[in-house]
Amino acid sequence: MFLPLGIRVTPLLYSSRLRQCIKLEPRTDTLRLGRHSIDGSLIEFEADLAGTTLAFATTKPHPFAFRTTWSAQTSAEWGLRFWVNIAISAEDGTIASFDPAQNITLLQSGDRFTAIATEHPPVQVTGHESLEALCADYAQNGYFSRDSRATSASVLVLRFNLEMMRSGTYAAAAADSAPLAIAAAKAALNAHQHAPDATTPHTESLSAIRDIVGWNTIWDATNNRPYTAATRIWNLGTFAVWHNDQTYAALLAGLFDTELARENLATALSATTPQGNFACISTSRDTWVDRSQPPLGSLIAWQLYQRSGERSILEQCFPAMARNQRWWRQMRDPDGTSLISCGTSDVGEALYKGTAFGARNETGMDNSATHDEANYNPETRSLSTWDLGLNCVIALDAEMLSLIANVLGRVDEAVEFETQATTHRAQIQTHLWDESRQIFANRQRHGTFVRSLSPTSFYPLLCNAATPEQTAHLLRQLADPKTFAGKYSLPNATRDDPAYLDNVYWRGRIWPNVNYLVWRALRRTGHYPEASLLAEQSLNLFLQNWRTHRIAAENYNATTGEAMDQGDTDPFYIWAGLLPLMAISELIDLDPWAGLTLTNSGETTQCGPMASRFGPLSVAVDDATLTVTVNNKPALSFTFPGTLTNLHLHPSRISATLHRITNAGRLTLFRQTPEAPLLAHLNGKMIRVIPIAGGFAFDITPADLGAKLDVIFPN
C-alpha cells in the first residue's frame, strides 16, 4: 500500500482443487514469514494453498516504487488450475484502468499517477467491487469464466496461472505524470534482489529480530500512526496495545531505527489515564483503565537514550512515567507498607474489572500458579498478596526514574525516586524473603508465603534488593534441576510444582520477557557465567523453532522446547526477539548500568550494523581480535579476552573500563588524522602510546583489570 494515495496492490491465490480464494492473511492462511527489513525495502514470505507453495519477494528500488516476484516452489495440482491474482485498488474508490497495448495499469489521484507493470501480460483482467467480490466470483464461476472481464474497475485484477507463468514479477511506482510513473514501474521490474543474510550466530540473531519487528510493524489507521504490534496475527480490533509488550517493541526497534523506537514508546504512553496509570491494554474495542502492567518503560527508555543519545526520548516519557510511579504507590498499597498488591480500580467499564482475574492482569502473568492463593478483596479492590515480580519492577522503575531525572536536571525528583527505590528494596529484602526455603516469593499481606514460585524469585537481583547471602541461595535454586535448571529454561512454574505439568500459558511454559529480565538481573549482579548460560539456552530455544518453521513464539514448552505444541501461544510475537537479543548483548550491549559494553570471547563472529549514538555500528571478531566499526570505518579493536564497559567513542575522547581480562593484549584506536593523543591515562596514570598505521595502540595486561582508560585527542 502507498499510504499517501491509499493505493493498494494485493496478491491473492486461487486453487481449483479446493475452489478457494485466499487473501494471504496471517490469521487464517498458511504463511511462512521470511525476511522483512524495517523500512520495507525487503519483504519475503511463502504461502501455501492446497499443497501448492509459492515464494514471494518484494524489494523497493526507491521510496516511490516496489518490485514483487512470485515463484512456485511445489505444485499439488495442474498449474492451469492454480491462479495468482494481482488486485489493484484505491481506498477512495479511484478507478484503475488497464492498457493492454502497454501492459500497464494506471490510477490517477489528483495530480499524481500510480502505474503497475508486469513481466508477462496477464491471462485475463477482471473487474470487481471488492476483494470479497473477486473471491465470490471464483467460488461461483471458478477460473473458467469470462463474465467479469474488464479493463477498468474500482478493483482491477490481473490474473495469472502457474501453467503459463510458474514465476512472475510485477512492479508499481508513483510519480507526477503518467509517463514518469510508467517508466519508473518498468524500470523497477529489473531491480536487483537482496543478497542472503550472513549466517554467524550473531548476524542470524540480529536478522531474526529485524524480521520480527519488520513483520509486526503496521499502520494504525484509527490513530494515524505506525507502531510495532505485539503481533499482527491477533484480532483484537483495528489496533491493540498491551502496555508492557509495547515497551519491548520500542527496545527491539531501537536496534535499527530510533524514530520507530520513539513511535513505539509514544504508543505505549498513549493510553495514560488522568489518574496516572498506563492502561493495561488499549484497543479499538476496550481499554482497561482500571488496571495497569509492570512499569518497565523507564528501563527501556533509559536504554534507548543510551543507544541513541537522544535526550528528547527521556523528556518525552518522564512526566507520564513519574505520575505512574506515584499512582502505584497511592493506589496499590492498601496497608501503607511500601509494598504493592495487584488491584483493579473503580474506573472505566473494562472487561474483568473488579475481579481477581482483572487484578492479576497487573503482573502480566495472568494464570500463573503464584496467584492461586491470592484472594480478591472488593473493599480494597486488591489481591491479598504482595506480588514479588511487580514489587521488584516498581522498585527498578523508581531507580530508572531517578537516573532520568538527573539527566533532565530535575534534582528534587531524582532524590524523591532514589529514596523510594532504596526504601522499596529494603522492604523486598526483608518481607519477601522466605527464610525457610531460602528464596524470594509472593506473600500474603497478613500471613504466610505463597507455595508456588516463578522466575520472578530472581527479580530482586534486577532491582538490587538481594544481599550477597540471599544471592548465593538464589544461584543454587537457579542451578537446581528440581526447580529451574534444565536444557530449556526458565520454566514459569518450578519443575516440581503440579502447575508445571499443566503446560498452559504461565503455568510451566518459558516466556522470553521473563528470561530477558532474569538475564539482565544476573548481568547486573556480576554473575556472568550464569547469565551467559541462560543467553545460550535462550538462543538455542529460539533457533530450534525459528530455523525450521520461522516461528518466533509468545511462549515455549519447558520440557521439549516446542512452541506450537498447544494452542495458547502466538507464532510470531514481538518479545520472542528478546531471546536472540540476549545472545547479541553477550557480544555488544547497552547495559543500563555499564553503558556500551563489548565482550571479546575470541570466537569468530560478526554483528551489525546497529543504531548507536555514534552512527551505524558493527562488531566483528576475527583471529581473536574484536573490531568495532562505526559508519563503515574501524574505530577500535582489542586482542585480549575480556570486556570493555562504559565505552565512549567521541572524536576527541575515547574512554572505557576494563573487565574480565585474562591475558595480555593490545587495544587500538583508529584515527582519520595523524595527531597523537594529548593525554592517555589508565586509572589516572600515564601509559605508553604506540603509533601504528592508521592509529595508536596501548598494551593491556590482566593487572589492568578494573582500570579506566581515558584518551584525549586534539579537536
C-alpha positions, 0 to 999 in steps of 0.5 A: 500500500502507498499510504499517501494515495491509499493505493493498494496492490494485493496478491491473492491465490486461487486453487481449483482443487479446493475452489478457494480464494485466499487473501494471504492473511496471517490469521487464517492462511498458511504463511511462512514469514521470511525476511522483512527489513524495517523500512520495507525495502525487503519483504519475503514470505511463502504461502501455501494453498492446497499443497501448492507453495509459492515464494514471494519477494518484494524489494523497493528500488526507491521510496516511490516504487516496489518490485514483487516476484512470485515463484512456485516452489511445489505444485499439488495440482495442474498449474492451469488450475492454480491462479495468482491474482494481482488486485489493484485498488484505491481506498477512495474508490479511484478507478484503475484502468488497464492498457493492454497495448502497454501492459500497464495499469494506471490510477490517477489521484489528483495530480499524481499517477500510480502505474503497475507493470508486469513481466508477462501480460496477464491471462485475463483482467477482471473487474470487481467491487471488492476483494470479497467480490473477486473471491465470490466470483471464483467460488461461483464461476471458478477460473473458467469464466469470462463474465467479469472481464474488464479493463477498468474497475474500482478493483482491477485484477490481473490474473495469472496461472502457474501453467503459463507463468510458474514465476512472475514479477510485477512492479508499481511506482508513483510519480507526477505524470503518467509517463514518469510513473510508467517508466519508473514501474518498468524500470523497477521490474529489473531491480536487483534482489537482496543478497542472503543474510550472513549466517554467524550466530550473531548476524542470524540473531540480529536478522531474526529480530529485524524480521520480527519487528519488520513483520509486526510493524503496521499502520494504525489507521484509527490513530494515524500512526505506525507502531510495532504490534505485539503481533499482527496475527491477533484480532483484537480490533483495528489496533491493540496495545498491551502496555508492557509488550509495547515497551519491548517493541520500542527496545527491539526497534531501537536496534535499527531505527530510533524514530520507530523506537520513539513511535513505539514508546509514544504508543505505549504512553498513549493510553495514560489515564488522568489518574496516572496509570498506563492502561493495561491494554488499549484497543479499538474495542476496550481499554482497561483503565482500571488496571495497569502492567509492570512499569518497565518503560523507564528501563527501556527508555533509559536504554534507548537514550543510551543507544541513541543519545537522544535526550528528547526520548527521556523528556518525552516519557518522564512526566507520564512515567513519574505520575505512574510511579506515584499512582502505584504507590497511592493506589496499590498499597492498601496497608501503607507498607511500601509494598504493592498488591495487584488491584483493579480500580473503580474506573472505566467499564473494562472487561474483568474489572473488579475481579481477581482475574482483572487484578492479576492482569497487573503482573502480566502473568495472568494464570500463573500458579503464584496467584492461586492463593491470592484472594480478591478483596472488593473493599480494597479492590486488591489481591491479598498478596504482595506480588514479588515480580511487580514489587521488584519492577516498581522498585527498578522503575523508581531507580530508572526514574531517578537516573532520568531525572538527573539527566533532565536536571530535575534534582528534587525528583531524582532524590524523591525516586532514589529514596523510594527505590532504596526504601522499596528494596529494603522492604523486598529484602526483608518481607519477601524473603522466605527464610525457610526455603531460602528464596524470594516469593509472593506473600500474603499481606497478613500471613504466610508465603505463597507455595508456588514460585516463578522466575520472578524469585530472581527479580530482586537481583534486577532491582538490587534488593538481594544481599550477597547471602540471599544471592548465593541461595538464589544461584543454587535454586537457579542451578537446581534441576528440581526447580529451574535448571534444565536444557530449556529454561526458565520454566514459569512454574518450578519443575516440581510444582503440579502447575508445571505439568499443566503446560498452559500459558504461565503455568510451566511454559518459558516466556522470553520477557521473563528470561530477558529480565532474569538475564539482565538481573544476573548481568547486573549482579556480576554473575556472568557465567550464569547469565551467559548460560541462560543467553545460550539456552535462550538462543538455542530455544529460539533457533530450534523453532525459528530455523525450521518453521520461522516461528518466533513464539509468545511462549515455549514448552519447558520440557521439549522446547516446542512452541506450537505444541498447544494452542495458547501461544502466538507464532510470531510475537514481538518479545520472542526477539528478546531471546536472540537479543540476549545472545547479541548483548553477550557480544555488544550491549547497552547495559543500563548500568555499564553503558556500551559494553563489548565482550571479546570471547575470541570466537569468530563472529560478526554483528551489525550494523546497529543504531548507536549514538555514534552512527551505524555500528558493527562488531566483528571478531576475527583471529581473536581480535574484536573490531568495532566499526562505526559508519563503515570505518574501524574505530577500535579493536582489542586482542585480549579476552575480556570486556570493555564497559562504559565505552565512549567513542567521541572524536576527541575522547575515547574512554572505557573500563576494563573487565574480565581480562585474562591475558595480555593484549593490545587495544587500538584506536583508529584515527582519520588524522595523524595527531597523537593523543594529548593525554592517555591515562589508565586509572589516572596514570600515564601509559605508553602510546604506540603509533601504528598505521592508521592509529595508536595502540596501548598494551593491556595486561590482566593487572589492568583489570578494573582500570579506566582508560581515558584518551584525549585527542586534539579537536 
